[in-house]
Amino acid sequence: DVLPYFRLNEHNERLDNEYHGTDGPLWVSDSRTGNPFQDYFLDAARECDIPITDDFNGAEQEGAGVFQVTQKDGERWSSARAYLFPHLDRKNLQVETLAQVQRILFDGKRAVGVEFKQGKQLRTLRVRKEVLLSAGAFQSPQLLMLSGVGDMEELKKHNIPVVHHLPGVGKNLQDHPDFIFGYTTDNPATFGLSPGGMWRALMAMATYRKERRGLWTSNFAEAGAFLKTRPELSAPDLQLHMVTALVDDHGRKMHFTQGYSCHVCLLRPRSRGSVQLASANPDDLPLIDPAFLDDPQDLEDMVEGYKITQKIMEAPSLKRWMKKDMFTENVKTDDDIRDVIRQRADTVYHPVGSCKMGTDEHAVVDPQLRVHGIEGLRVIDASIMPTLIGGNTNAPAMMIAEKAVDMIRGNSRVA
């Protein structure tokens, strides 16, 4: 049902088949870095009897390959460049920047506008038809609760008048728990903060300006894999990202050396977290609990993912470049693996589910993305996913928006 909207969204430079579009606004292209670590990773995968694929988004997802990127001519092609910037001169579009939405306004149980703060000024916008809430998996539930839509008991704690009791708001939060292996190397193909690495980065600017290729086109997570912890699974439950730099604490901890890394994330975790209000003040950040590894099976699946990834990292094609194992050198037993996962596992920035779509008592929006019990209000972002998808959330979030357009118009699109 949603494949037509993925194709509608995509402008793929290489792939033109039933799974890919070539006329959409979101540019998708092959990597232009020419980094040999892509081949080292694929060779290591072959040495572990892992199949190789040139399309993770085709008929078969399982295997190792090089990620396509949302770029045009080697430059990042964001959702804003795809959907917003080309239309800024339209008469029916007005963009307000440096604005923080405070709450949704209601007349009874009908959404009639929004209140937002811009600088020191509090402004109000009224709507004739619908309010479309697209603030993401953290702030969409926060704004609903600030506006009086959510669990009655939670709202009463903050003295927020209840517009509609909807207990699922902020519940069902899911994210991919992620563990990173990291290694130092003498290989100059990696990015690093060593003197040599910084010099090569400066020299690479000339290649980028002239050819739009090389280091400065890198998304760093250049190659990867979708794998199964158990062969009987119907679909991969692990995703690997091979990174051509040493990553520690999302790059906040700096290492002045060359290095490479590999993420392994669990694609279908069972754990469920939450988003709650810290206060009734819209400027206060929400309280986010991803509840990583809350379900014991998630930890055991991560242990299997650790072992599979470690095997690839220690295959000859990659191990020959390894100088020092930064994070897992002394990890030997399954209990050691569990300990290091508990210490180092973190987000890979794929939060979803906090305003889930469905018809049960904990659903927030219906199959048309309309908020249950409310008129004139839809949620259109990754928060509506009932369960976490088996991959990155960027393109699926845009697919949701493309499909929502037809829902709003009352249209139906078929492949």
N, C-alpha and C positions, 0 to 999 in steps of 0.2 A: 504493500500500500504506500510506503514512503519512498521507494526507489525513484519514482518519477520526480520527486522533489529534490533528491540528491542530484539527479541528472540536470534538473532545471537550474540548480545553484552553480554547477561546475563548468569551468572552462579549462579542460585538460589539454595540455599541449601535445601529449603523446598518445593517450589511450582514448579510443573512440569505439565504444561497443555498447552492449546492452546495460553495462554497469556504470558507464561514465558519460558525462555530458561534455560538449565542446563549445557551447554557445552561452553559458552562464556568466555571471559577473565575477565569480570567484576564480581567479587564475590559479591553476595547479600545474606544476612543472617538475621535471627531474632535477636532482641535485646538480649543481654546477661547480662543486668544490674540487673535484678530481682527487680527493684525498685517498691515499692508498689504504688507510685503515678500514675503509668500506670493504675492500677486497680481503684484507686480513680477517675481518669478522666473518665474511661469507665463507672463506676457506676453513676457518675454525668450526663453523657450523657444519660444513660438509664432513669434517673429521669426526664430528659427533653424530653423523648420520641424520642430520636435519635437512629437510628439503629446502631448496632455494626457490623463491618466487619473485617475479618482477611486478606483482600487483597484489598488495594486501587487501584491496577493496574489490576484488573480482570474485570469481566462482569459488575459489579456495583461499581461505585466510591463513591457514597454518603454514609455517615455514619462516625462513630468514630472508631478508632482503634489504634494499636501500629505500628509505622513505621518500616519497614525493613531498614537495613543499608548496605552501601557498605563496608563490613568488611569481613575479613577472619580470623578465630580463634580470634575474638575479637579485631582485629587490622585494622585500616583504609586501605581500598583497593582503591587507587586513580586511575585515568585514566592513570597516568604515570606507576604505578605498573602493570596495566592491559595490556597496549599497548606498552610502551616504554622500560622499564627496561629489559624485557625478550629478547629483540632483539638488545641490544647494541653491540653485537659482530658480527652482520651481516655486510658483506662487502659493501652492498649498503645503509648503514645508517651511516651518520656522524652527530653527535650532537655537536653544538657549544653553550657554556654556557657563561653567563655574557655578552651577545651580545644584542644590541639595534638596531633594524631595522630602518634605516633612510628613505628609500624610495624604491619604486619599479622602476626598470629601463625599459625603453621602446625603441623600435626601431619603430618609427612611432606610430602605435596603437597596437603593439604587445609587450606583456611583455616578457622580455628576461633575467631578473635576479633581484637581490636585492642588495642594498647597506646597510651595517650594520657597526656599531661601536662596537669595542671590546677593552675595555680599552681606550687607546689614539689612537688606530689604526683604520683607515677607510678601510674596506674590501669590496670586490665585489664578488658575486657568480652569475655565468651565468647558465641558464637552457637550456636544449635541447627541452623540451616539454612545461611544464606549471609551473607557479608560483601558489602555493596554499596558500592563505592568511587565517590564522586561529588565528587572534589576538583578537577576542572577539568583543562584541557589542560597545565598546568604541574605541579600537585602530584599528580595521579593517577600519572603516570609516576615522579615523584620517590618517592612512597610505595611503589610496586611495587619500585623498585630498592633502596630502603632495607630492604625486607623480603626481598630475595634473589631477586627475579624480574626478569630483565633480561639484558642482554648479559654473558656470563660474564667476558669480559676487563675490561669496565668495572667490574664488581662486585669483581673481584680487586684492582683498583687501590686500592680503599678498604677492603680486608680484610673485605668483607661475605660471609658464607657463602652459597653459591649454593643456592637452593631449586629453581629451574628456569631453565634457559638459554632466554631468549626475546629474541632480538636486536633485535626491532622496538620494544621499549619505549623511549620517548623520541625515536624517529626520526619522520620524516614530519610534523614540525611545519609548519603552514601558518597564514598570517595575511594579511589584506588590506593590502597596502602603500597608504599614503594620503598625498596631497599637499594642502596647504591654501593657497588664495588668500585674501588679506586686504586690506581697504580701509577707510579712514576715511571718515566721512560727517557731514553736518550734519543728517541726517534723525533726528528725535527718536523714531521708531518702533523704533530699535535700542537694545540694552542697552549701556551704557558706564559707565566709572568717571569720567566728567566730572562737574562739579558739577550740571549740568542733568540728566544721566542718573541720578545718585544720587537727586536730588529726585523725579524721575518714578517711580523704583522704589519710593520710600517711599510716594508717593501711590497707587501701584497696589495696595498692600496692602489698602486699604479696598475696592477693587473685588473683590479676591480673597475677602476675608472675607464680603462681602455677596452676590456673584453667583457666586463660584468661576470667574471668568473673568479674562482679561487677562494681563499680563506674568508673574505668579507661577505661571501654569499652563504656562509655556513649557518645552519640552524643548530649546529654542534651535535645534536642527537641525530646523526646522519643515517645510521643503519640500525636494524633491530630485528625483532622476531615476534611471532605469535605462536605460542607453544602450549602443550597440554601437560598438566601434572600427572595425568593418568590417561593411557591410550584409549580407554573406553569412553571418554568424554565426547559429547557431540560437537563441541566447539572449543577452541583454545581458551584457557583460563589464565594465561600469563602473557604479558607483553614485556619485551626487552627493548631498551634504548641504548645503543652503543654511542658513547659521547667522546668526541675527539679533544677532550680537555679533562683535567682532574676536577671533579665536582665534590665539594664538601659543604654541607649545610646550605644547599641552594646557592652556592657561590659566596656566601657571607664569610666563610673562613678561607683565607687566601693562602695558597702554597706557591712559593716562588720557584717553581720547577715545571718541567714538561710533564704531562700525564694524560691518561685516558681513563674512562669510567664506563660502567654499565649498570643501568637501572634494571630492576626486575619488579614489576607490579602485578598484583593480584586483580584480575579483571572482574571477577564475580564474587566479591566478598559478601558474607552473610551478615556482618555487623551493621547496625543502624545507629546513627547519631542524631543530633538535634541542633536546632538554632533557637535560642531564646533571647528575650529582651534583657538587657542589663538595667534599663530604666525606661521611663516614658519619654526621655529626651532623644529626639532623632539623631543628635550629634554623637551620642554614645554608641560605640561599636556593639554589635550583638554578641552574645555569648555562644561560641561555636564549639561543639563537642563532636568530632568525627567518630568517636568511639572505636578507633582502630583496634583490631584484634580482640574486640569485646566477645566475639564468638570464637571459642577455642579452635574450631576447624580452620578459621582463617590463618591462625598461626601455623598450624600443621601444613596447610597448603603453601604458605610462604617458605617453610623449611624445604619443601620439595622444589619450589622455585629457586631458592638459594642454591641447592645442589646442582640443578640443571644449568644455571647460569655459571656457577663456578667451573663446571666441566668444560663449558665453552671457553671461558677465560684461560683455562689451563691447557687447552688444545695447542699443539705445536705452533700453529700459524700466529697465535697471539702471545703465547708465553715467551717466545723468543724476544719480544720487545719489553717484557716486564722487568723493571729494575727493582721496585719495592712494592709490596702489597701494603697499602696504607691502613686498611681498616679491618682486615680479616685474617691477618697472618697467623694469629694464635687460636683461630677458631677450628676446632678439630671434631668435636662430638655434636650430636643432635642437640644436646642441652646447650652447648656453646653457641650453636646456630640460633636457637630460640632466644638466648640472652642478647646476642648482638642485634637480632631483628627488633627485639623490644627496645633496645637502646637507640637504634638508628633509623628505624622505619619512619616514614614521613609521608606527606602528601605529594601527589604528582599533579595537583591542580585540576582535578576532574570532579568537583562537587556537583551532585544532582539530588533530586528526589524530595526536597523539602516542601514542595507544593504539589504533591503527586496527583497525577491524573487517574481517575477511576470512578467507581460507583459504590464502593464500600464506605463504611462509616468514617474511615480515616483519610479518604480522598479529599483533596482540596479543590480540584477542577474536574469538570466533566469531560467526556471525549471531544467536546468542541472547545476545550480550554476555558470555559466559563466557570467562574468561582461559584461553587455550590451555595445556594441560598441567597445569592446576590445578583442583581441585575446590572447590566452595563459594565461588567468588569471581567477581563480575561488576563491570565498569566501566560506569557509567551517567552519562555527561556528554558534552560536545562533543569530548572527546579521541578518541572512537571513530569519528568521521567519517573515512572513507577519503580523501575529497577535500573541499576547501573549497566550501561552498555559495555560491550567487549572491545573498547578502544578509546581513542581520544574523543573529546566532547565538542570540539570546535565546529566541525562540519555538521554534526547532528543538531547542534543548536541552531544553525542557519537553516537546516532542513525544517525544523519545527516552525521557524518563522515563515518560510515559504509555504508550508502547508496551512499555517494559520491565516495567511492571506486569502486562500480559497475558502476557508471556513467562514471568515468574515464576509466575504462576497457571496457565500452560499453556493460556491461552485464545487465540483468534484473532478479531480484529474486522474486519468488512468494512464498506465504505461503504453 
